[in-house]
């Protein structure tokens, strides 16, 4: 898939930078091209100031050069800051929608 060709439902990753640890469980991060404060729950690792951290979410909207990703809350960033993890594949039907003629 070429860079920049995302579809709704694709799982993408955003590399954010840790700003500071707010509490024992919460970390404040800086997301590129997103001009709002954002914090995440991080109970497992002991990240420090300046370390990169990968945030994963699903694409909910594609609008020109902007992509909205659901990270618990919708975050709209430039398309160049996200990378594709897995493309969305719709579920396959096991039975047809119409009945067979009798």
Secondary structure, DSSP 8 states (H G I E B T S, - for coil): --TT---TT-EEEEEEEEEEE-SSSEEEEE-TT--S-EEEE--S----TT-EEEEEEEEEEEETTEEEEESSSEEEEEGGGEEEEE-------SS-SS----
